Amino acid sequence: MKTFLNTPTNMSIVWGITLALITLLDWNTLENNPMTEEILTPFISRHITLAAIPDAPATEIPGQPQPPATLHQLQYQVELEFNGPLFLLCFFLPPALFFGLAALSRKARSQ
């Protein structure tokens, strides 16, 4: 009995759905907490920059010690980047391997 979906097709569908779900979950957790979450996929990258923002000048109060003139607040900027070509490579390379191995096994069985 010949089935419509063969083993490489089934494995490719499972691979595509799994990769898409892992990517969506990873991106969602990074957007919720971008500083501390670990990145699981190789095609998502994080760049963190630190900027010092000077505070407003302090008012002078007679008889009180003055704070240092250069007080700064630290501001973190987190940029998440998605590498589309690497994602496409990870998406299409395993199915190509599945179909290539299936073709090799069919050829080996026929000889």
N, C-alpha and C positions, 0 to 999 in steps of 0.2 A: 504494500500500500504506500503510495507516494504522498507525502504531506506537502502542504504549500510552504510552510516555514521550516527550513532545514536548521541544523544545529548552528552553523555560523550566523545565520540570520537571527536566531533566538539569542545567541550570545551577544551580538551587536546591539540588539534592542535593549537587553539588560544593561550592557555597558553604557549606552547613551543615556538611559534614564538614571542610572546610578551616578554617573559623572555630573549630570545636570542637577540632581538633588544635592549632592555634596557641595557643588559650587554655590548654589542658592543658600544653603544652610551656612556655609562658611562666610559668605558675603553679609548675610543678615546678622550673624553674631558679631562680625567686625564693625558693622554700622552701629550696633547697640553699645558696644564697648571697644572702641578702636585701639586703646592704649595697651590693654592687658591681654586681650584674646590672642591665642596662637593661630597663625595662618596655616591651614592644612593643605591647601592646593598650591602648586607651583606657579600658577598664572595670576595670582593676586599678590600684589606687593604693597607695602606700607612705607611711607616716608614721613618721619616725624621731625619737625623743626621747632626750635625753642627760641622765643623772642622775649626780650626784656622790655617792658613798658614802664616808663617813668611815672611815678605817682604825681598827683597834684602837689604843688609846693605847700609846705606846712606853714601855718600862721605862727608868728612869733608871740610867745606869751612871756611878759617880763618876769624875771626871777625863775623861770623854768629852764632846765637844760634842753637844748635844741637837738632834735634827731639829726642823724647824718643827712647831708644835702642830697645824696643820691640813693633814694629808695626806689626799688624797682619791683614790679610784679612780673611773674613769669607766665607766659602764654604759650601753650602747646598747640601746634597746628598739625593735624594728621591728614595726610592725603592717601587715599586708597586708589590704586591703579589696577586695571584689568588688562592683561596681555592677551588680546584676541587671537593673534596667530598661534601662540603656544597652546591656547585652549583648543583651537581647531586641530592642531597636530595631535593633542592628547585625545581628541574626540574621534578622529578618523583613522589614526594609525592602528589601534587594536583591532577594529573591524577588518581593516585590510590584512592584518596578520591572521585573523580568524579565517577569512576566505582563502588566503594563500595557503595556509596549512591544510584546509579542507581539500583544495585542489591538488596539493601534493599527495595527500593520503588517497584520493581517488585515483590518481595516476599510478601510485605504487600498488594499489589493489588490482588495477587493470592489467598490470604487467606480470 
